[in-house]
Amino acid sequence: MPEEILAPEPSLPQSVAKVVEAAKALGLSIAPRLMPASTRTAQEAAAACGCAVAQIVKSLIFTGAATGRTYLLLVSGANRVDEKAAARRLGETLKRPDAERVRETTGFAIGGIPPFGHATPSPVWLDEDLLRFDLVWAAAGHPNAVFPVDPKQLARATGATAAKLN
């Protein structure tokens, strides 16, 4: 098992504590872990968690080109989003917003965006490849913080639509 620091809730960074509270509001009990190294990328997170890259949940924000509406795509760390296929599913062409828009929409910096608890709620789509696992790891609001979760529980809590996104 990789070395990790289990932080008691009171010592969690404010952004992580915010994710814990958002999880509680959704009926999820999560146990964030502060890792000694960055978990910003799927590869870094997998190494820190001791799991396959495919078990990492990437929380990606896209914007509808016509409507400006934001969409949250929860994608397996092993996959790249097929933007044309995703656009067909969502009903409009997608754009990648800049880091400032992502932070404004979510309240979190890229590399630590959790799958819930965002400043502005967005429709959520979950990569069906994540459902192959009993446990996946998602960002917990900080570049070094992650939490394990059953992907089916994550989908239910976020109201996500499961779909092939790659």
Backbone torsions as a table, in degrees:
resi	resn	phi	psi	omega
1	MET	NA	137.1	-179.1
2	PRO	-67.8	154.7	177.7
3	GLU	-68.5	136.3	179.5
4	GLU	-146.6	161.6	177.7
5	ILE	-111.8	114.7	176.3
6	LEU	-88.0	112.5	-176.1
7	ALA	-94.8	130.5	172.6
8	PRO	-65.9	147.5	-172.7
9	GLU	-49.3	-44.2	-177.3
10	PRO	-60.5	-25.4	-177.9
11	SER	-94.9	5.5	178.5
12	LEU	-69.2	144.5	171.9
13	PRO	-56.3	151.2	-176.6
14	GLN	-54.8	-40.0	-178.8
15	SER	-65.3	-34.0	179.0
16	VAL	-73.7	-41.6	177.5
17	ALA	-59.8	-36.1	177.6
18	LYS	-62.9	-38.5	179.0
19	VAL	-68.7	-40.1	177.7
20	VAL	-60.3	-44.7	179.5
21	GLU	-65.0	-40.4	178.2
22	ALA	-63.6	-39.8	177.9
23	ALA	-61.7	-46.2	179.3
24	LYS	-57.7	-41.8	-179.8
25	ALA	-63.8	-25.9	178.9
26	LEU	-91.8	-0.7	-179.3
27	GLY	85.5	16.7	178.0
28	LEU	-106.5	140.5	171.7
29	SER	-108.3	115.6	-178.6
30	ILE	-118.0	156.5	178.5
31	ALA	-125.4	86.7	-179.8
32	PRO	-62.5	148.7	178.5
33	ARG	-124.9	127.8	174.4
34	LEU	-89.1	119.1	-177.4
35	MET	-93.7	152.7	-178.9
36	PRO	-72.4	-15.2	179.9
37	ALA	-126.7	166.6	-178.6
38	SER	-60.1	144.6	172.7
39	THR	-123.4	26.8	-177.2
40	ARG	-60.9	-42.1	-178.9
41	THR	-102.2	162.2	178.6
42	ALA	-61.1	-39.0	-179.9
43	GLN	-66.0	-44.2	178.4
44	GLU	-64.3	-42.1	-179.5
45	ALA	-64.1	-43.1	179.8
46	ALA	-62.5	-42.3	178.8
47	ALA	-63.4	-43.1	-179.2
48	ALA	-67.3	-36.0	-176.7
49	CYS	-88.4	-13.2	-178.3
50	GLY	69.8	37.6	-179.1
51	CYS	-131.5	177.4	177.1
52	ALA	-74.1	148.5	176.9
53	VAL	-56.2	-34.2	-179.3
54	ALA	-63.7	-18.6	-179.9
55	GLN	-88.8	1.3	178.1
56	ILE	-90.8	133.6	178.0
57	VAL	-94.6	115.7	173.3
58	LYS	-91.4	123.5	176.6
59	SER	-95.5	104.5	-174.4
60	LEU	-112.0	132.0	178.3
61	ILE	-100.3	131.8	173.6
62	PHE	-125.9	159.5	178.4
63	THR	-121.6	137.9	174.8
64	GLY	-70.3	127.7	-177.2
65	ALA	-63.4	-37.2	-177.3
66	ALA	-84.7	-40.9	-172.2
67	THR	-99.4	-21.8	-174.4
68	GLY	77.2	0.8	179.7
69	ARG	-65.7	142.6	177.6
70	THR	-93.7	148.9	177.7
71	TYR	-129.8	139.6	175.5
72	LEU	-107.0	120.3	176.9
73	LEU	-110.1	120.9	176.8
74	LEU	-97.1	109.2	-167.4
75	VAL	-120.3	140.7	174.7
76	SER	-58.9	137.8	179.6
77	GLY	-58.5	-20.4	179.8
78	ALA	-86.0	-9.5	-173.5
79	ASN	-109.6	153.2	169.2
80	ARG	-108.5	141.9	178.4
81	VAL	-71.6	130.2	170.8
82	ASP	-85.3	98.5	-172.2
83	GLU	-62.4	-34.0	179.1
84	LYS	-68.8	-43.3	178.7
85	ALA	-66.3	-42.1	179.0
86	ALA	-63.6	-39.4	179.1
87	ALA	-62.0	-39.7	177.3
88	ARG	-62.0	-41.3	179.5
89	ARG	-66.2	-40.1	-175.7
90	LEU	-86.5	-14.0	175.7
91	GLY	88.5	9.8	174.8
92	GLU	-160.2	156.1	177.5
93	THR	-62.9	142.0	-177.5
94	LEU	-106.5	148.0	173.4
95	LYS	-125.5	153.4	173.7
96	ARG	-93.1	119.4	179.0
97	PRO	-73.6	160.8	177.5
98	ASP	-75.9	169.5	-175.3
99	ALA	-59.4	-35.3	179.7
100	GLU	-64.9	-43.5	178.9
101	ARG	-66.2	-38.4	178.5
102	VAL	-62.3	-46.3	179.7
103	ARG	-64.1	-41.2	179.0
104	GLU	-61.6	-43.1	-177.7
105	THR	-71.8	-43.6	-173.6
106	THR	-95.3	-32.1	-172.2
107	GLY	88.1	6.2	-177.8
108	PHE	-131.6	155.1	177.0
109	ALA	-82.8	148.6	175.3
110	ILE	-55.8	137.2	-177.7
111	GLY	101.5	-10.5	178.3
112	GLY	-140.4	15.3	-175.5
113	ILE	-71.6	119.3	177.7
114	PRO	-80.1	169.3	-179.7
115	PRO	-81.2	1.8	179.8
116	PHE	-159.9	174.0	178.6
117	GLY	84.1	21.2	-176.1
118	HIS	-78.1	154.2	178.1
119	ALA	-60.1	-40.0	178.8
120	THR	-122.4	114.2	178.7
121	PRO	-62.2	143.6	179.5
122	SER	-131.4	155.4	170.9
123	PRO	-59.8	140.8	-175.3
124	VAL	-115.2	133.1	175.5
125	TRP	-122.1	133.4	-177.1
126	LEU	-113.1	127.6	176.1
127	ASP	-60.6	118.9	-176.8
128	GLU	-62.2	-18.7	176.6
129	ASP	-63.3	-26.8	177.7
130	LEU	-66.3	-26.4	-176.9
131	LEU	-73.0	-6.4	177.0
132	ARG	-73.8	-15.6	-173.8
133	PHE	-104.9	152.7	173.3
134	ASP	-79.8	-25.6	-175.4
135	LEU	-144.4	134.1	173.5
136	VAL	-128.6	167.0	-177.8
137	TRP	-121.1	131.4	-179.0
138	ALA	-124.4	156.8	176.4
139	ALA	-65.7	146.9	-176.9
140	ALA	-116.5	31.4	173.9
141	GLY	91.5	7.2	-177.5
142	HIS	-150.2	146.7	-177.4
143	PRO	-61.4	-15.5	178.9
144	ASN	-116.4	12.8	-175.1
145	ALA	-119.5	134.4	179.0
146	VAL	-139.7	165.5	173.8
147	PHE	-144.8	145.2	175.4
148	PRO	-85.2	147.0	179.9
149	VAL	-157.0	148.2	172.5
150	ASP	-71.8	125.0	-176.6
151	PRO	-62.8	-28.6	176.8
152	LYS	-68.1	-40.1	176.5
153	GLN	-66.4	-38.9	178.1
154	LEU	-62.2	-44.7	179.6
155	ALA	-61.4	-45.1	179.5
156	ARG	-62.9	-46.8	-175.8
157	ALA	-64.0	-35.0	-176.8
158	THR	-92.8	-8.1	-176.5
159	GLY	68.9	27.8	-175.8
160	ALA	-70.4	147.5	171.0
161	THR	-96.5	121.7	178.4
162	ALA	-78.8	136.8	-178.9
163	ALA	-159.6	160.5	172.9
164	LYS	-78.8	117.4	-175.7
165	LEU	-111.7	-1.8	-179.1
166	ASN	-118.3	NA	NA
